[in-house]
Amino acid sequence: MTATYTLEEAQALLPEARRRIAQAQALLADLRAMLQALLDFPARAVLDGTDIEVLLCWRDDEDAIAYYHPAASGYRGREPIAMLDRV
């Protein structure tokens, strides 16, 4: 059976509901930040004979790391690792 509340009881629960919602929002923000940080792995590579710093870029729907991008370009600058001379 589902619990029922009077208007006064429901009003009294709002501070706890607000606290729990704020906590859930904070956890969601932390999770988003963790997912973003887990997507890129700093590495050194060689491109056209030049040593460069890159971020090996992985998405959770990919089987392996197949892309990289320079830190400055972000995700939009993703290129296939095969374009690099060496990683």
C-alpha positions as CSV (number, residue, x, y, z in Angstrom):
1,M,0.0,0.0,0.0
2,T,1.2,3.5,-0.9
3,A,1.8,5.9,1.9
4,T,-0.4,9.0,1.9
5,Y,0.3,12.4,3.5
6,T,-1.6,15.3,4.7
7,L,-0.7,18.7,3.1
8,E,1.1,19.6,6.3
9,E,3.1,16.4,6.3
10,A,4.1,16.8,2.7
11,Q,5.1,20.4,3.3
12,A,7.2,19.3,6.3
13,L,9.1,16.8,4.0
14,L,10.2,19.5,1.5
15,P,13.5,20.5,3.2
16,E,14.6,16.8,3.1
17,A,13.4,16.5,-0.5
18,R,15.4,19.6,-1.4
19,R,18.5,18.3,0.4
20,R,18.3,15.0,-1.5
21,I,17.8,16.6,-4.8
22,A,20.8,18.9,-4.2
23,Q,22.8,15.9,-3.3
24,A,21.8,14.0,-6.4
25,Q,22.6,17.0,-8.6
26,A,26.1,17.2,-7.0
27,L,26.7,13.5,-7.6
28,L,25.5,13.9,-11.2
29,A,27.9,16.8,-11.7
30,D,30.8,14.7,-10.2
31,L,29.9,11.8,-12.5
32,R,29.9,14.0,-15.6
33,A,33.3,15.4,-14.6
34,M,34.7,11.9,-14.0
35,L,33.4,10.6,-17.3
36,Q,35.0,13.6,-19.1
37,A,38.4,13.1,-17.4
38,L,38.3,9.3,-18.1
39,L,37.9,9.9,-21.9
40,D,41.3,11.4,-22.5
41,F,44.7,10.0,-21.8
42,P,47.7,12.3,-22.1
43,A,50.4,10.9,-24.3
44,R,53.4,11.7,-26.5
45,A,53.3,11.0,-30.2
46,V,55.2,11.7,-33.4
47,L,53.4,13.4,-36.3
48,D,55.3,14.2,-39.5
49,G,58.5,13.6,-37.7
50,T,57.7,16.1,-34.9
51,D,57.3,15.0,-31.2
52,I,54.0,16.3,-29.9
53,E,51.7,16.0,-26.9
54,V,48.3,14.6,-27.6
55,L,45.3,13.2,-25.8
56,L,44.4,9.7,-26.6
57,C,40.6,9.9,-26.9
58,W,38.2,7.0,-26.0
59,R,34.5,6.8,-25.7
60,D,32.7,4.2,-23.7
61,D,31.0,2.9,-26.9
62,E,34.3,2.2,-28.6
63,D,36.2,-1.1,-28.2
64,A,39.6,0.4,-28.2
65,I,41.4,3.8,-28.3
66,A,41.4,4.6,-32.0
67,Y,41.5,8.4,-31.9
68,Y,43.6,11.3,-30.5
69,H,43.4,15.1,-30.5
70,P,45.6,17.9,-29.4
71,A,44.6,19.4,-26.1
72,A,43.9,22.8,-27.6
73,S,41.4,21.4,-30.2
74,G,39.3,19.3,-27.8
75,Y,37.0,16.5,-28.9
76,R,36.1,18.3,-32.1
77,G,39.7,17.8,-33.3
78,R,39.6,14.0,-33.0
79,E,41.7,12.3,-35.6
80,P,42.4,8.6,-36.2
81,I,45.6,7.4,-34.4
82,A,46.6,5.8,-37.7
83,M,47.5,9.4,-38.9
84,L,50.3,9.5,-36.3
85,D,53.8,8.2,-37.1
86,R,54.1,6.8,-33.6
87,V,52.4,6.9,-30.2
